[in-house]
Amino acid sequence: MGSCLSTESRGPMPSSPGVRKKKNSRKKLGSRNSSFESQREEQLHRIPGRMFLNGSSDVASMFTQQGKKGTNQDAMIVWENFASRTDTIFCGVFDGHGPYGHLVAKRVRDSLPLKLSAHWEVNTKSDDVLREISLNGTGSLNSESTSFLNADVESRASFDVEENEKNTNMFQTLKETFIKAYKVMDRELKMYTTIDCFCSGTTAVTLIKQGHDLVISNVGDSRAVMGTRDENDLLTAIQLTVDLKPNLPAEAERIRKCKGRVFALRDEPEVARVWLPNNDSPGLAMARAFGDFCLKDFGLISVPEISHRRLTEKDEFVVLATDGIWDVLTNKEVVDIVAAAPARSYAARALVESAVRAWKSKYPTSKVDDCAVVCLFFNSNDLSSASVIESNEKIVPVEECVIDNVKKDTSANIKRGEKLGEECEEEEVEADEDDPLLYADPEKDWSALEGVSRVNTLLTLPRFTPGKEDKPAAGEPKARK
């Protein structure tokens, strides 16, 4: 996989006093950093309305369970009254991978919401200033010649325009907030001395619900699915995110332009992976992730795909989950399990337990993957009082803060965030005539189909056949999740 030259390898010999002094100073610095991080985590865990362990509140249920592969590398969070807004909730699940994936996932869980809150505040203030300048500028253009307009018509038109502009501005502000926060988070991970993120990383599917607006952001292959009612009042599943895998045409094209390689191993032909140009490693099974800096120069990015949905009375809940759930359960099965839970406080746990049973049934010779689930319910008026799932871990209490409410919007549109992949240096790439992936319809939606699990969906996609530039070296490499 290669190695990095450290500063010590270019310095004096190990017997030099300078080296001993440097090592001692590094130990002291590491000790101070560790102490600071412990205090920071303790302060975070005391914040009212912030949950990160198995449990539930009036509006959410969350549960995670370690699989059979080792340390649980999944993390999750629900933060009510997020960013000092009483009508706002932040939720997220994070699936770590690599030697230190569990540490990366927890770090992103703790740090990303803080960055989102800070950038959101800055962007909101900037928008308010620009809006005030715009209003002052257009106000001077009004004249008495418009006074004959009917007051009711003028009022209705003004209200519609204001609501549409507010809806658009809200999504645009949050989209910019997510992009900036994700970029800063990934840059910060690269600078950490306490966590090695070179070959470790994490996915992140997060959402902010403010009033009736839902903004979803996704990096990696974790997924968000909504349970809603159709015209016949039947419960259906709507997938809100796309699994950002290397077999997606646009993702594969970007990786190839950056000299990365995409191919699947012989024993798992349905799973496309990302590889270094000249080494059969690390074999990452996703096209976007936090961390994994060994691949960041070869097409892997941490830019989120963002979308907006205006909630209606038919929308009941949204489920955020890591791939340990989606590998064995379909979208429809997931929403049915959540809806059928004996109590909403038990919904996340019921879903994890169903997934574990499905793993043992469908893949009896495979190790059960880690699972993490967050269920966010929208109509909380008829919810029972908050309850906590039995756990050996301490549950963070949820308290309500009294802060100014934000007006709710009325439109019911869903907006798709434009693709934000960071392009690498442009250059022509020779297409492999035998590669069906590059000639697939670019307009086709490659997200998992309704009623089809993520594993089965991958099987229905065009298989990636390595071309001349993407042939694996002699011997099958060892892939990483």
N, C-alpha and C positions, 0 to 999 in steps of 0.2 A: 504494500500500500504506500510505501514511501515514508519518509520521516521529515520532521522540521528541524532545522538547525537552531539550537538554543543559543542564547547570548553567552551562556557559560562555555559552550564548546568553542567559541572564538576568543575566550578570555585566557588568563594565565593558567598554568598547570594547577591541578587540584591541590598540590602541596603548598601553593602560594597562600600567604596570609590573607591576601586580598579576596581570594575565593571563599575562605572560611568566614570572613567578615560579611561578605555578600550573602552567603547562605544563612547566616544568623539573622541578618536584617530581613531577609525574605521570610524566615520563619516568624519573626516578630510581626511583620506586616500581615502575613497570613492569619496569625492569631488575632490581630486587631480586626481584620476583615470578618473573621468568623464570629467574633463577639458582636460586631455591629450588625451582621446579618441575623444573628439570633434575636437581638433586641428588636430589629425591624419586623421579623416574623411574629414575635410576641405581640407587638403593637397592632399588626394587621389582624391577628386572630381575635383581638378584643373589639374590633369594629362592629357595632350593632348592625344586624341585617346581612352580614357576610358569612356564608356557610361554605365549607370545603370538605366536610366529612359526611359519612352516611347519615342521612336524616331528612327532615322535611319541614316546610313552613306552610302557611295558608295558601301559597301560590305555587310551590315547587316541591318536587320530590327528587332525591338524588341518592345514588348508590354505586359503589364500585367494589369489585371483587378480584382478588389476585388469581391469575390462571396457573397453569402448571409449567410455565417457562422460566420461573424465577421471580425476582422482585417485581412487584406491581408497578409498571411504568405509566399507568394512566393517572390522570389528575382531573379534577372538576371543581367548579365554583358556581355559586349563585349569590349575587350581591343585590339585595333590595335597597331602595332609596339611593341608587347609584348616582354618583356625581352630585350629591346633595339635591336630588330631585325626587320628590315623593312618588311620582307616577312612573319612575324609571327603574328597570331591572336589567342587570347584566348577567348573562349565563355563558358558560363555556366548558368544553371538555378538551383534554389534551392527551395525546397518545405518544409517549416517548419511545425512542428506539436507539439502539446502540449501547455501548458499555455504560454510559452515564445518562441514558435517556430518562430515567426516573427523576434525576436531578434537574434536567433541562425542562421537563414538563412542569415540575413544581415551581421552578423559577419563573417560567412564562405565566403560569397561573397566578402567581403573586404580583409580578411586575407589570404585565400587560394592562390589567384594568386601571392601574394608577396612571399609566401613560395615556390611556384613552381618555380618562377623566381630565387630565391636565390639558391635553391637546383640544379636547372638546370645549373646554372653558375658553381657551384662547381663540379658537375659531368662531365661537358664538359671539364673543365680544367684538371681534373683527367684523362679523356680519352685521351686528347691530350698528356699528359706526358707519359702515358703508350704506346701510339702509337709511339711516338718518340723513346722511349727506344727499342721497338720492331723493328722498322726500322733500328736503328743503329746496333742492334744485328744481324739481318739477312743480312744487307748490307755487313758485313765483310765476309760472306760465299760465296759471288759471286766470280766467277773465270773466266778466259779467255776461259775456255772450253765451255762456253755457247754462245760465240760470233757468232757462225755459225747460230744461230736461225734467221729465217726471221724476219726483223724488224716490218713489218706490222702485222704479226700474233702475235708476242710478244706484240705489242702495244694494239691490240684488246683484247687479253686475259687479259692483265693487267688492261685495262679499265673496262671490265666486272666484274672482281674480285673486283676491287676498288669500283664500284658502288654498288655491292651486299653487300660488307662489310659495306659501308657507310650507306646503307639503314637499315641493321641489327643493326648497332651500334647506329644509330639515334633512332630507336624504343626502343632498350635496355636502352639507356641513359634516354629517357623520361619515360619509364616504371618505372625505379628505382626512378626517380624524383617524379612521381606521388605517388608512394608508401610511400616514405619518407615524402613528404609534407602532405599527408592525415593523416599519423600517428602523426606527430607533431601537426597538426591542431586539431585533436581529443583530444590529451593530453592537449593542451592549453585550449580548451573549459572546460575541467574538472577543471582547475585551476582558471577560471574566478570567481570573487566575485560579479560582476555586473549582471551576467546572470545565472539563475538557470537552468542547463542543465540536472538535475537528471531525470526528466520526460519530457523533451523537446528535440527536435532534428531537423534534416533536412536531406533531400536527397541531392544529388549533381550529376548532369550529366554535365561533362565538356569536352572540347576538345581543343587541340592545333593544329592549322594548320600552317605548315611551308613549304612554297613552295607547292609542290604537295603531301606532306605527311599529313595525318590526324591521330592523336592519340586521342582516345576517352577513357574517364575514367568514371566509373559509380558506385554510391553507392545509393541503394534505388530503387524506382519505377518510377522515372522520366525517360524519354526516348529520344533517338536520332534516327531519321529516315532520310534517304537520298533520294532525288529525282534524278533519273538517267534515261537514255534512254536505252532500250533494243535493240536487233538486228534489230527489225522492226521500230526503232526510236520512240517507244511509251514510254510515261513517266511511270515509275514504282517506287514503293517504296521499299527500302531496310532498314530493321531494323538493326541498328548498335549496339544496346545494348540489354541486357536481363533484363526484369523487375525482380529484385531480391526480390522475394516474399517468404514468409515462406512455400508456398506449393511446391516449387521446391525441389525435393528429396534430393539433396546435402545440401541445406540450412536447411531443416528440420532435417536431420541427425546430422548436427553440433549442432544445437540448443538443440536437445535431449541429445546429449553426454554431454552437459554442464548443464543438468538438467532443461533447459527451457521447456516449453510446447507449442505445436502448435495445435490449434483447431479453428473452426469457430463457430459463434453464430447461434442459430436456425433461427433467422430472416434474416440472410445473410449467408447461407451455402456455398456460393461461395468465401467468403473472409476469408482465413486462417489468424490467428493472433498469435503473440508471447505473452506468459503469464509467469509470475513469477512461480516458482515451487509450492509455497504454497498459492498464492493469485491470485484471478481472476482479475489481472490488470498487465500491463496497456492495453494489447490488441493491440499491435503495428502491423500494417498491412504490414510490410516490414521486411526483414531479415538482412539488413545492413543500417546503418545510422550514421551520426555524432551525438554526444550527446547521450541522452537516457541512461545515466549511470546506471540507475536502472536495465537494462537488459544486460549490458556489461559482467557481470560474468556468464550469462546464455545463451550464444550463439550469441548474437547480436554483429556484428563487423563493423568496419568502413574501412576495407580493400577494395580498389576499384577493380573492374574487368576492365581490360585494353585491348584494341585492336588497331590494326594499319591498315590503308587502304591507298593504293597508289591511288591517284585520277587520273582519265582519262578524256578525253575530253567529254565523255558521262555523267559524273557526273555534275549536275547543282547546287544543293544546299543541305544543311542539315538543319533539323529542330530540335531544342532542346525544349522540352516542359514538363511541369509538368503534373500530372495525371488528372488535370481538363480538359485537352484536350483529352487524350487517353481514358478516361472513356466513352466518347460519340462519338468519331470519329475514324474511322479506319486509318491505315497507308496510304492507297491509297487515302482516302478522304482528308487527311491532305496535301499530296503533290499536289493533284489536286487543292485544294483551294489556296495554295501558288502560284502555277504556273499560276492560272487564275486571280490573283489579278491585279487590274487596273494599279498598279505601284508597283515595288518591295519595295519601301519605305512603302507601305501600307500593305504588305503581312502579317506581324505578327498580326496587328490589325484585318485584315479580318479573320484570322484564329480564333482568340479569339471570335470575334462576331459570327462566325459560330458555335463555340462550345457552346456559351451561348444559342443560339437558339436551338441547339440540346438537351441541358440539359432540357429546358422548354418543348420540344416536347416529349422526351423519358421518362423523370422522372418529370412529372408535380407536384408531391407531395414532391419532394426532393429539398433541398437547393442547388443552384448552387455553385460549388466549385470554389476556386480561380484559375486563369489561368495565366500562364506566358509563353511566347514564344520568342525564338530567332531564326531568319532565317539568315543563312550565305550563301551568294551566291559566287560561285567559279569563274565564268567567268564574271568579273566585267568590261571588256573593253567596253561593249555596255550599261553600266548602265547610267541612267540619273543622273544628278547632285544630290548630297545629299539633301534630304528633311526631314522635321521634322513633325511628326504627331501632330495634335493639342493636347495640353495637358496643364493643369494648372501648371505642374511642370516645373522647369528649366531644359533645356537639356544641357548636357555637350558637348562642341564643340569638333570636331574631327580634329586634325591637323596632318600633316605628318612630321615625323622626318627623317633626312638624316643620315642613318647609313649603314654600310657595309652590302651588300647582302650576303645571304648564297646560295651556289650552290644548284640547284634543282636535285633530283634524277630521274631515268628513268624507273625503274622496275614498274610493275603493279600488285603487289601481296597484298593480305590481310592476315595479321597475327593475330592470336588470342592470347591475353595474357593468360598465363597459370593461372589456378585458384590459387588465393592467399589467400584463407580463412585462418585465424589464427586458428589453431586447439587447442581446449581445451584439458584438461587432458584426455588421452585415457582410456576408460573403456568399457566393454561390455554392450550393451544395448539390452534388451529383445525386440524382434520384436513382434508386435501385428499382429496375423494372419489375423485379419479382416481389417487391415489397407492397402488399395490399394496403398497408397503413397510410402511406403517403397519397394514395389515390382514392382514399375513402371520401365520401361526401362531406365537405367541411361544414355544411349547414346542418348536418344531422346532430341531434342532441345525444351526446354520448353518456349522459348520466344514466344511472340504473333505472330501468323501466319499472312502472308500477307493478307490484306483485312478483317481482323477480329479485332474488337476492343478489348482493354484490358479486359473489363468486360466480353465480350462474350468468350474470350479465357479462362479466369478463369473458366467459366462455363463448358468448354470442358475438363478441367483437372480432374484427379481423385479427388473426394471429400475426404477431410480428416475427418475420423470418429474417435473421441477420443477413445483411448484405456484405459486400466486400469490406466496407469500413466498419461494420458492426459485428464481425465474427469473433466469438470468444476465443481466447488463447487455448492452447492444448490443455486438456483436462478441465473438468467442470469446476468453476470457481464456487466458493462458498458464499452464498448470498446472505444479506441481512434484511430483515423484515421489509 
